[in-house]
Amino acid sequence: MNYALVFRPEVREELNEAYHWYESQKQGLGDDFLDCVDEILDRICLMPESYAVVYRDVRRATVKRFPYTIYYRIISSRVIVTAIFHGRRDPKSWQERN
C-alpha cells in the first residue's frame, strides 16, 4: 500500500530554509539535499512502519548524506510529516507538534 504524504506547515519552512542554506554553500547542493529528502520520503510512503517509533506514535527516518531527520506519524492511510530537523537542533522542540 502506498500512503498519502501530508506535511505540517512548519515542514515546508524547514525545507525551504535548509535548501537555501545548502544552495548558498554550493550551487546545486540544495537540489541534492531535496533529492535525498525525496528519496527517503518515497521509502517512508512505501513502508512507513519499517522505521522506529521514537516518541509516542512518532517515527524517525534519517536523510542520507545530510544531517537531517524526518519525524512522522502514520494515521490511517496517510503519513503526516511533523518535522524535518537538523541533527544539531533541540530534538524536544518537534515533540510539541501534533
N, CA, C and O atoms as a printed pandas DataFrame, in Angstrom:
     atom_number atom_name residue_name chain_id  residue_number  x_coord  y_coord  z_coord
0              1         N          MET        A               1    0.846   -1.190    0.000
1              2        CA          MET        A               1    0.000    0.000    0.000
2              3         C          MET        A               1    0.881    1.240    0.000
3              4         O          MET        A               1    1.849    1.322    0.756
4              5         N          ASN        A               2    0.550    2.185   -0.834
5              6        CA          ASN        A               2    1.279    3.445   -0.874
6              7         C          ASN        A               2    0.485    4.490   -0.080
7              8         O          ASN        A               2   -0.692    4.722   -0.358
8              9         N          TYR        A               3    1.118    5.102    0.884
9             10        CA          TYR        A               3    0.472    6.059    1.761
10            11         C          TYR        A               3    0.521    7.465    1.174
11            12         O          TYR        A               3    1.467    7.820    0.471
12            13         N          ALA        A               4   -0.505    8.262    1.467
13            14        CA          ALA        A               4   -0.523    9.667    1.064
14            15         C          ALA        A               4    0.382   10.455    2.004
15            16         O          ALA        A               4    0.405   10.206    3.210
16            17         N          LEU        A               5    1.116   11.392    1.452
17            18        CA          LEU        A               5    2.071   12.184    2.211
18            19         C          LEU        A               5    1.478   13.555    2.517
19            20         O          LEU        A               5    1.020   14.258    1.615
20            21         N          VAL        A               6    1.491   13.931    3.798
21            22        CA          VAL        A               6    0.952   15.216    4.241
22            23         C          VAL        A               6    2.027   15.911    5.073
23            24         O          VAL        A               6    2.634   15.299    5.952
24            25         N          PHE        A               7    2.257   17.197    4.788
25            26        CA          PHE        A               7    3.248   17.982    5.530
26            27         C          PHE        A               7    2.548   18.975    6.449
27            28         O          PHE        A               7    1.593   19.637    6.044
28            29         N          ARG        A               8    3.023   19.075    7.681
29            30        CA          ARG        A               8    2.599   20.181    8.539
30            31         C          ARG        A               8    3.198   21.460    7.954
31            32         O          ARG        A               8    4.247   21.404    7.312
32            33         N          PRO        A               9    2.555   22.611    8.160
33            34        CA          PRO        A               9    3.047   23.859    7.571
34            35         C          PRO        A               9    4.505   24.181    7.917
35            36         O          PRO        A               9    5.233   24.719    7.083
36            37         N          GLU        A              10    4.934   23.856    9.140
37            38        CA          GLU        A              10    6.298   24.165    9.559
38            39         C          GLU        A              10    7.345   23.422    8.730
39            40         O          GLU        A              10    8.469   23.895    8.565
40            41         N          VAL        A              11    6.968   22.269    8.216
41            42        CA          VAL        A              11    7.912   21.433    7.474
42            43         C          VAL        A              11    8.343   22.122    6.186
43            44         O          VAL        A              11    9.519   22.082    5.825
44            45         N          ARG        A              12    7.419   22.742    5.504
45            46        CA          ARG        A              12    7.760   23.464    4.256
46            47         C          ARG        A              12    8.778   24.571    4.540
47            48         O          ARG        A              12    9.723   24.770    3.776
48            49         N          GLU        A              13    8.573   25.282    5.643
49            50        CA          GLU        A              13    9.519   26.337    6.023
50            51         C          GLU        A              13   10.897   25.751    6.326
51            52         O          GLU        A              13   11.912   26.306    5.905
52            53         N          GLU        A              14   10.938   24.643    7.046
53            54        CA          GLU        A              14   12.208   23.992    7.380
54            55         C          GLU        A              14   12.935   23.540    6.114
55            56         O          GLU        A              14   14.150   23.702    6.000
56            57         N          LEU        A              15   12.193   22.978    5.174
57            58        CA          LEU        A              15   12.808   22.544    3.920
58            59         C          LEU        A              15   13.337   23.722    3.119
59            60         O          LEU        A              15   14.438   23.659    2.571
60            61         N          ASN        A              16   12.558   24.795    3.049
61            62        CA          ASN        A              16   12.999   25.987    2.309
62            63         C          ASN        A              16   14.268   26.574    2.910
63            64         O          ASN        A              16   15.197   26.929    2.184
64            65         N          GLU        A              17   14.308   26.677    4.235
65            66        CA          GLU        A              17   15.499   27.213    4.905
66            67         C          GLU        A              17   16.721   26.348    4.620
67            68         O          GLU        A              17   17.790   26.863    4.291
68            69         N          ALA        A              18   16.562   25.049    4.746
69            70        CA          ALA        A              18   17.686   24.137    4.506
70            71         C          ALA        A              18   18.137   24.201    3.056
71            72         O          ALA        A              18   19.334   24.247    2.771
72            73         N          TYR        A              19   17.173   24.205    2.139
73            74        CA          TYR        A              19   17.511   24.294    0.715
74            75         C          TYR        A              19   18.339   25.544    0.433
75            76         O          TYR        A              19   19.390   25.460   -0.201
76            77         N          HIS        A              20   17.878   26.690    0.893
77            78        CA          HIS        A              20   18.571   27.956    0.619
78            79         C          HIS        A              20   19.949   27.991    1.281
79            80         O          HIS        A              20   20.895   28.534    0.711
80            81         N          TRP        A              21   20.065   27.427    2.458
81            82        CA          TRP        A              21   21.374   27.402    3.116
82            83         C          TRP        A              21   22.352   26.552    2.309
83            84         O          TRP        A              21   23.474   26.984    2.046
84            85         N          TYR        A              22   21.937   25.352    1.916
85            86        CA          TYR        A              22   22.834   24.489    1.128
86            87         C          TYR        A              22   23.156   25.118   -0.229
87            88         O          TYR        A              22   24.288   25.013   -0.703
88            89         N          GLU        A              23   22.189   25.758   -0.846
89            90        CA          GLU        A              23   22.422   26.413   -2.133
90            91         C          GLU        A              23   23.420   27.558   -1.985
91            92         O          GLU        A              23   24.205   27.818   -2.898
92            93         N          SER        A              24   23.395   28.246   -0.838
93            94        CA          SER        A              24   24.340   29.342   -0.614
94            95         C          SER        A              24   25.765   28.824   -0.389
95            96         O          SER        A              24   26.738   29.550   -0.593
96            97         N          GLN        A              25   25.873   27.572    0.030
97            98        CA          GLN        A              25   27.194   26.983    0.246
98            99         C          GLN        A              25   27.819   26.535   -1.069
99           100         O          GLN        A              25   29.018   26.705   -1.287
100          101         N          LYS        A              26   27.000   25.966   -1.937
101          102        CA          LYS        A              26   27.477   25.488   -3.233
102          103         C          LYS        A              26   26.269   25.315   -4.150
103          104         O          LYS        A              26   25.288   24.667   -3.786
104          105         N          GLN        A              27   26.350   25.897   -5.328
105          106        CA          GLN        A              27   25.241   25.793   -6.272
106          107         C          GLN        A              27   24.976   24.323   -6.603
107          108         O          GLN        A              27   25.891   23.570   -6.937
108          109         N          GLY        A              28   23.720   23.939   -6.505
109          110        CA          GLY        A              28   23.321   22.558   -6.776
110          111         C          GLY        A              28   23.218   21.691   -5.532
111          112         O          GLY        A              28   22.581   20.638   -5.559
112          113         N          LEU        A              29   23.842   22.126   -4.436
113          114        CA          LEU        A              29   23.803   21.339   -3.208
114          115         C          LEU        A              29   22.398   21.325   -2.603
115          116         O          LEU        A              29   21.987   20.330   -2.006
116          117         N          GLY        A              30   21.677   22.411   -2.755
117          118        CA          GLY        A              30   20.295   22.458   -2.281
118          119         C          GLY        A              30   19.426   21.443   -3.015
119          120         O          GLY        A              30   18.575   20.786   -2.416
120          121         N          ASP        A              31   19.656   21.326   -4.328
121          122        CA          ASP        A              31   18.914   20.329   -5.109
122          123         C          ASP        A              31   19.281   18.911   -4.673
123          124         O          ASP        A              31   18.416   18.039   -4.595
124          125         N          ASP        A              32   20.563   18.683   -4.389
125          126        CA          ASP        A              32   20.994   17.370   -3.887
126          127         C          ASP        A              32   20.292   17.044   -2.574
127          128         O          ASP        A              32   19.851   15.916   -2.354
128          129         N          PHE        A              33   20.196   18.046   -1.705
129          130        CA          PHE        A              33   19.516   17.869   -0.423
130          131         C          PHE        A              33   18.057   17.464   -0.646
131          132         O          PHE        A              33   17.580   16.503   -0.042
132          133         N          LEU        A              34   17.354   18.189   -1.505
133          134        CA          LEU        A              34   15.949   17.874   -1.760
134          135         C          LEU        A              34   15.787   16.499   -2.394
135          136         O          LEU        A              34   14.820   15.794   -2.104
136          137         N          ASP        A              35   16.725   16.111   -3.256
137          138        CA          ASP        A              35   16.670   14.765   -3.851
138          139         C          ASP        A              35   16.787   13.691   -2.774
139          140         O          ASP        A              35   16.074   12.687   -2.812
140          141         N          CYS        A              36   17.685   13.902   -1.816
141          142        CA          CYS        A              36   17.854   12.932   -0.725
142          143         C          CYS        A              36   16.620   12.882    0.168
143          144         O          CYS        A              36   16.224   11.808    0.622
144          145         N          VAL        A              37   16.016   14.032    0.420
145          146        CA          VAL        A              37   14.780   14.078    1.209
146          147         C          VAL        A              37   13.668   13.348    0.457
147          148         O          VAL        A              37   12.933   12.558    1.050
148          149         N          ASP        A              38   13.543   13.609   -0.843
149          150        CA          ASP        A              38   12.517   12.928   -1.644
150          151         C          ASP        A              38   12.701   11.416   -1.624
151          152         O          ASP        A              38   11.730   10.664   -1.541
152          153         N          GLU        A              39   13.949   10.981   -1.700
153          154        CA          GLU        A              39   14.235    9.546   -1.702
154          155         C          GLU        A              39   13.741    8.871   -0.421
155          156         O          GLU        A              39   13.102    7.820   -0.472
156          157         N          ILE        A              40   14.040    9.479    0.715
157          158        CA          ILE        A              40   13.620    8.867    1.982
158          159         C          ILE        A              40   12.107    8.992    2.172
159          160         O          ILE        A              40   11.486    8.101    2.750
160          161         N          LEU        A              41   11.507   10.083    1.695
161          162        CA          LEU        A              41   10.051   10.220    1.785
162          163         C          LEU        A              41    9.351    9.150    0.941
163          164         O          LEU        A              41    8.313    8.625    1.342
164          165         N          ASP        A              42    9.916    8.827   -0.221
165          166        CA          ASP        A              42    9.358    7.751   -1.049
166          167         C          ASP        A              42    9.404    6.420   -0.304
167          168         O          ASP        A              42    8.445    5.648   -0.332
168          169         N          ARG        A              43   10.525    6.163    0.358
169          170        CA          ARG        A              43   10.655    4.917    1.138
170          171         C          ARG        A              43    9.657    4.880    2.287
171          172         O          ARG        A              43    9.041    3.850    2.560
172          173         N          ILE        A              44    9.508    6.013    2.950
173          174        CA          ILE        A              44    8.561    6.091    4.063
174          175         C          ILE        A              44    7.145    5.791    3.569
175          176         O          ILE        A              44    6.408    5.050    4.219
176          177         N          CYS        A              45    6.762    6.356    2.433
177          178        CA          CYS        A              45    5.408    6.136    1.910
178          179         C          CYS        A              45    5.171    4.683    1.514
179          180         O          CYS        A              45    4.047    4.190    1.610
180          181         N          LEU        A              46    6.210    4.000    1.076
181          182        CA          LEU        A              46    6.067    2.594    0.697
182          183         C          LEU        A              46    5.996    1.671    1.913
183          184         O          LEU        A              46    5.205    0.728    1.940
184          185         N          MET        A              47    6.834    1.953    2.923
185          186        CA          MET        A              47    6.896    1.094    4.114
186          187         C          MET        A              47    7.067    1.940    5.370
187          188         O          MET        A              47    8.133    1.914    5.983
188          189         N          PRO        A              48    6.055    2.678    5.760
189          190        CA          PRO        A              48    6.200    3.598    6.896
190          191         C          PRO        A              48    6.465    2.916    8.227
191          192         O          PRO        A              48    7.084    3.508    9.111
192          193         N          GLU        A              49    6.016    1.701    8.382
193          194        CA          GLU        A              49    6.185    1.016    9.659
194          195         C          GLU        A              49    7.570    0.407    9.833
195          196         O          GLU        A              49    7.857   -0.186   10.872
196          197         N          SER        A              50    8.425    0.545    8.832
197          198        CA          SER        A              50    9.767   -0.041    8.935
198          199         C          SER        A              50   10.742    0.844    9.717
199          200         O          SER        A              50   11.874    0.435    9.973
200          201         N          TYR        A              51   10.319    2.033   10.093
201          202        CA          TYR        A              51   11.174    2.935   10.862
202          203         C          TYR        A              51   10.731    2.943   12.318
203          204         O          TYR        A              51    9.554    2.752   12.623
204          205         N          ALA        A              52   11.677    3.164   13.202
205          206        CA          ALA        A              52   11.445    3.041   14.639
206          207         C          ALA        A              52   10.566    4.159   15.202
207          208         O          ALA        A              52   10.639    5.312   14.778
208          209         N          VAL        A              53    9.745    3.780   16.159
209          210        CA          VAL        A              53    8.977    4.755   16.937
210          211         C          VAL        A              53    9.932    5.350   17.964
211          212         O          VAL        A              53   10.614    4.619   18.683
212          213         N          VAL        A              54    9.980    6.687   18.030
213          214        CA          VAL        A              54   10.907    7.346   18.950
214          215         C          VAL        A              54   10.212    8.151   20.044
215          216         O          VAL        A              54   10.824    8.489   21.057
216          217         N          TYR        A              55    8.936    8.456   19.838
217          218        CA          TYR        A              55    8.196    9.241   20.834
218          219         C          TYR        A              55    6.706    9.039   20.563
219          220         O          TYR        A              55    6.203    9.403   19.501
220          221         N          ARG        A              56    6.026    8.468   21.514
221          222        CA          ARG        A              56    4.605    8.152   21.367
222          223         C          ARG        A              56    4.391    7.392   20.058
223          224         O          ARG        A              56    4.885    6.273   19.917
224          225         N          ASP        A              57    3.664    7.975   19.095
225          226        CA          ASP        A              57    3.453    7.288   17.816
226          227         C          ASP        A              57    4.282    7.908   16.681
227          228         O          ASP        A              57    4.015    7.656   15.506
228          229         N          VAL        A              58    5.279    8.712   17.036
229          230        CA          VAL        A              58    6.125    9.387   16.047
230          231         C          VAL        A              58    7.313    8.495   15.687
231          232         O          VAL        A              58    7.976    7.930   16.558
232          233         N          ARG        A              59    7.559    8.387   14.396
233          234        CA          ARG        A              59    8.677    7.596   13.888
234          235         C          ARG        A              59    9.748    8.507   13.323
235          236         O          ARG        A              59    9.512    9.687   13.063
236          237         N          ARG        A              60   10.949    7.931   13.135
237          238        CA          ARG        A              60   12.092    8.729   12.683
238          239         C          ARG        A              60   12.806    8.008   11.544
239          240         O          ARG        A              60   13.042    6.801   11.596
240          241         N          ALA        A              61   13.144    8.792   10.506
241          242        CA          ALA        A              61   13.952    8.294    9.392
242          243         C          ALA        A              61   15.055    9.317    9.126
243          244         O          ALA        A              61   14.822   10.524    9.194
244          245         N          THR        A              62   16.249    8.829    8.826
245          246        CA          THR        A              62   17.404    9.703    8.623
246          247         C          THR        A              62   17.651    9.927    7.136
247          248         O          THR        A              62   17.572    8.996    6.334
248          249         N          VAL        A              63   17.950   11.169    6.782
249          250        CA          VAL        A              63   18.259   11.538    5.399
250          251         C          VAL        A              63   19.712   11.174    5.108
251          252         O          VAL        A              63   20.601   11.496    5.896
252          253         N          LYS        A              64   19.957   10.511    3.988
253          254        CA          LYS        A              64   21.326   10.166    3.602
254          255         C          LYS        A              64   22.102   11.415    3.198
255          256         O          LYS        A              64   21.547   12.354    2.626
256          257         N          ARG        A              65   23.410   11.407    3.509
257          258        CA          ARG        A              65   24.359   12.458    3.124
258          259         C          ARG        A              65   24.202   13.772    3.870
259          260         O          ARG        A              65   25.121   14.591    3.864
260          261         N          PHE        A              66   23.069   13.993    4.509
261          262        CA          PHE        A              66   22.818   15.267    5.164
262          263         C          PHE        A              66   22.381   15.002    6.603
263          264         O          PHE        A              66   21.718   14.001    6.875
264          265         N          PRO        A              67   22.752   15.900    7.532
265          266        CA          PRO        A              67   22.449   15.664    8.957
266          267         C          PRO        A              67   21.010   16.040    9.337
267          268         O          PRO        A              67   20.781   16.811   10.268
268          269         N          TYR        A              68   20.059   15.485    8.604
269          270        CA          TYR        A              68   18.648   15.783    8.848
270          271         C          TYR        A              68   17.886   14.508    9.157
271          272         O          TYR        A              68   18.213   13.424    8.674
272          273         N          THR        A              69   16.859   14.673    9.979
273          274        CA          THR        A              69   15.994   13.573   10.363
274          275         C          THR        A              69   14.557   13.968   10.082
275          276         O          THR        A              69   14.156   15.110   10.304
276          277         N          ILE        A              70   13.787   13.006    9.588
277          278        CA          ILE        A              70   12.375   13.230    9.305
278          279         C          ILE        A              70   11.560   12.534   10.392
279          280         O          ILE        A              70   11.738   11.344   10.654
280          281         N          TYR        A              71   10.673   13.287   11.014
281          282        CA          TYR        A              71    9.773   12.750   12.030
282          283         C          TYR        A              71    8.366   12.718   11.442
283          284         O          TYR        A              71    7.914   13.690   10.836
284          285         N          TYR        A              72    7.683   11.597   11.627
285          286        CA          TYR        A              72    6.357   11.455   11.026
286          287         C          TYR        A              72    5.481   10.516   11.845
287          288         O          TYR        A              72    5.951    9.752   12.687
288          289         N          ARG        A              73    4.187   10.609   11.559
289          290        CA          ARG        A              73    3.187    9.740   12.177
290          291         C          ARG        A              73    2.396    9.058   11.075
291          292         O          ARG        A              73    2.249    9.595    9.977
292          293         N          ILE        A              74    1.894    7.884   11.373
293          294        CA          ILE        A              74    1.028    7.165   10.447
294          295         C          ILE        A              74   -0.392    7.265   10.982
295          296         O          ILE        A              74   -0.683    6.819   12.092
296          297         N          ILE        A              75   -1.263    7.849   10.190
297          298        CA          ILE        A              75   -2.668    7.968   10.573
298          299         C          ILE        A              75   -3.498    7.483    9.388
299          300         O          ILE        A              75   -3.540    8.113    8.331
300          301         N          SER        A              76   -4.153    6.349    9.595
301          302        CA          SER        A              76   -4.951    5.747    8.532
302          303         C          SER        A              76   -4.046    5.422    7.353
303          304         O          SER        A              76   -3.069    4.687    7.499
304          305         N          SER        A              77   -4.363    5.957    6.207
305          306        CA          SER        A              77   -3.540    5.704    5.015
306          307         C          SER        A              77   -2.678    6.915    4.680
307          308         O          SER        A              77   -2.276    7.105    3.532
308          309         N          ARG        A              78   -2.399    7.729    5.694
309          310        CA          ARG        A              78   -1.585    8.928    5.478
310          311         C          ARG        A              78   -0.320    8.890    6.332
311          312         O          ARG        A              78   -0.305    8.344    7.435
312          313         N          VAL        A              79    0.725    9.480    5.793
313          314        CA          VAL        A              79    1.959    9.717    6.535
314          315         C          VAL        A              79    1.993   11.219    6.781
315          316         O          VAL        A              79    2.073   12.005    5.837
316          317         N          ILE        A              80    1.934   11.615    8.040
317          318        CA          ILE        A              80    1.950   13.030    8.416
318          319         C          ILE        A              80    3.372   13.380    8.837
319          320         O          ILE        A              80    3.843   12.923    9.878
320          321         N          VAL        A              81    4.053   14.187    8.034
321          322        CA          VAL        A              81    5.415   14.616    8.365
322          323         C          VAL        A              81    5.298   15.793    9.315
323          324         O          VAL        A              81    4.766   16.844    8.958
324          325         N          THR        A              82    5.806   15.605   10.540
325          326        CA          THR        A              82    5.683   16.642   11.557
326          327         C          THR        A              82    6.908   17.541   11.621
327          328         O          THR        A              82    6.811   18.685   12.065
328          329         N          ALA        A              83    8.065   17.036   11.183
329          330        CA          ALA        A              83    9.280   17.850   11.236
330          331         C          ALA        A              83   10.364   17.245   10.359
331          332         O          ALA        A              83   10.443   16.029   10.179
332          333         N          ILE        A              84   11.195   18.128    9.818
333          334        CA          ILE        A              84   12.443   17.729    9.168
334          335         C          ILE        A              84   13.503   18.578    9.843
335          336         O          ILE        A              84   13.642   19.769    9.561
336          337         N          PHE        A              85   14.250   17.945   10.741
337          338        CA          PHE        A              85   15.141   18.658   11.652
338          339         C          PHE        A              85   16.599   18.392   11.379
339          340         O          PHE        A              85   16.992   17.275   11.045
340          341         N          HIS        A              86   17.402   19.435   11.525
341          342        CA          HIS        A              86   18.859   19.290   11.503
342          343         C          HIS        A              86   19.271   18.589   12.798
343          344         O          HIS        A              86   18.665   18.800   13.849
344          345         N          GLY        A              87   20.286   17.771   12.712
345          346        CA          GLY        A              87   20.741   16.983   13.853
346          347         C          GLY        A              87   21.207   17.788   15.053
347          348         O          GLY        A              87   21.252   17.261   16.165
348          349         N          ARG        A              88   21.551   19.043   14.858
349          350        CA          ARG        A              88   22.021   19.854   15.987
350          351         C          ARG        A              88   20.931   20.656   16.672
351          352         O          ARG        A              88   21.189   21.318   17.677
352          353         N          ARG        A              89   19.722   20.607   16.145
353          354        CA          ARG        A              89   18.619   21.310   16.806
354          355         C          ARG        A              89   18.149   20.510   18.003
355          356         O          ARG        A              89   18.378   19.303   18.086
356          357         N          ASP        A              90   17.501   21.175   18.915
357          358        CA          ASP        A              90   16.969   20.525   20.112
358          359         C          ASP        A              90   15.889   19.526   19.697
359          360         O          ASP        A              90   14.842   19.929   19.190
360          361         N          PRO        A              91   16.125   18.240   19.902
361          362        CA          PRO        A              91   15.161   17.236   19.444
362          363         C          PRO        A              91   13.820   17.301   20.160
363          364         O          PRO        A              91   12.834   16.757   19.662
364          365         N          LYS        A              92   13.761   17.940   21.295
365          366        CA          LYS        A              92   12.499   18.010   22.026
366          367         C          LYS        A              92   11.540   19.045   21.429
367          368         O          LYS        A              92   10.338   18.988   21.688
368          369         N          SER        A              93   12.048   19.976   20.643
369          370        CA          SER        A              93   11.171   21.036   20.124
370          371         C          SER        A              93   10.143   20.506   19.134
371          372         O          SER        A              93    9.063   21.088   19.031
372          373         N          TRP        A              94   10.422   19.435   18.401
373          374        CA          TRP        A              94    9.430   18.886   17.478
374          375         C          TRP        A              94    8.333   18.114   18.203
375          376         O          TRP        A              94    7.265   17.876   17.640
376          377         N          GLN        A              95    8.591   17.722   19.452
377          378        CA          GLN        A              95    7.625   16.919   20.187
378          379         C          GLN        A              95    6.352   17.708   20.524
379          380         O          GLN        A              95    5.315   17.115   20.820
380          381         N          GLU        A              96    6.430   19.019   20.479
381          382        CA          GLU        A              96    5.264   19.847   20.751
382          383         C          GLU        A              96    4.279   19.858   19.596
383          384         O          GLU        A              96    3.127   20.258   19.763
384          385         N          ARG        A              97    4.724   19.424   18.434
385          386        CA          ARG        A              97    3.852   19.398   17.265
386          387         C          ARG        A              97    3.001   18.139   17.279
387          388         O          ARG        A              97    3.465   17.075   17.691
388          389         N          ASN        A              98    1.776   18.255   16.836
389          390        CA          ASN        A              98    0.873   17.092   16.800
390          391         C          ASN        A              98    0.749   16.574   15.396
391          392         O          ASN        A              98    0.035   15.600   15.158
